[in-house]
């Protein structure tokens, strides 16, 4: 996973291992830091709210590590939205520790988003799913699968009835039908104005990194 790719400095995290079970106040992880294609340090966080640490593997790479630290300080700040202790968007000055955390955070989000969408695809086989794309959803389970209903007489009408009379009253602002296995005209039966997420989805409710004092 690339961390940075500048003309004179290339950094990567490899062997990333995120342990969700240990992630309490922060994301528990371990990873190997490569600088200019050379393995120089191991980074980790225990997930208990402590800061991220990185340990040099060989003394002869100390100067290369210092160069990486100095390079990170020249990068834009880490923008963290809806920081829990403040309830507002917050910028953290960039350094190597924060840079590693930012990339782990992005990896966490990608992994959780894949899990979220896999579950949605499974649930939509026999349900009408509705919510906010890539954020959160609920489902109305049907007595037959969507595929079966699409191939029987009045099956579409039954789905439309469920949407208009079983789901419409439960839709909140910004929510819509999320099924990808329904005809477009059925999915668009209900149109609601979209609004930005308030940050209360399953994907966004995750441990945040905390800067060391």
Residue, then its C-alpha position, 0 to 999 in steps of 0.5 A: x500500500x503506497x504511502x507517498x511517491x515523491x521524486x526523491x522519497x517513496x514510502x510504502x506500508x506492507x504486511x498490513x495486519x489490522x486486528x478489529x477485535x483489539x481496536x478499542x479507542x484506536x485501530x490496532x494494527x502492525x505493518x512494515x515500513x519501506x522507504x525507497x523500496x527498503x524495509x527499515x521499520x515496523x509500525x504498530x498500534x495496540x488499539x487502546x488509545x495509545x499513539x502509533x509507534x515505529x521501530x527501526x530494524x537496522x541502525x544503519x538505516x537511521x538516517x533514511x528514517x530521519x529523512x522520511x520523518x522530515x519529508x512527512x513534515x512537508x506534507x499537507x495536514x491530516x484532515x479528520x472529519x467529525x473528530x469525536x472529542x471535538x465533534x468538528x472537522x480537525x486538521x493534524x500537522x503531518x509527521x511520520x506517525x500521523x502519516x502512517x495512521x492516515x494510511x491505515x485509516x484509509x485501508x480500514x475504510x476500504x476493507x469495511x466498505x467491501x464487507x458492507x457491500x458484500x453483505x448488501x449484495x447478499x441481503x438484496x437477493x430476497x429483500x428490498x434494501x434501502x438507506x444511504x449508499x456506502x453508509x448504512x441500510x435497512x431491509x424489507x425481506x420478501x417471501x420469495x427472492x427478487x429473481x423469482x418475483x421478476x419472473x412471475x406474473x404480478x411479481x413486479x407489481x408486488x415489489x412496487x407495492x412493498x416499496x410504495x406502501x411498506x418502505x416509503x413511510x420509513x425512508x429518511x432524508x437522503x435515503x433511497x432504494x439500494x437494490x442493484x437487482x431491480x429495474x431502474x424504474x422500480x428503484x426510482x419509484x421513490x425520489x428523495x433529496x440527498x443530504x450529506x451523511x451525519x457520520x452515524x453509519x456503521x462504517x464511520x463508527x470506528x475507532x479514531x486515532x488519538x495524538x500522543x501528548 
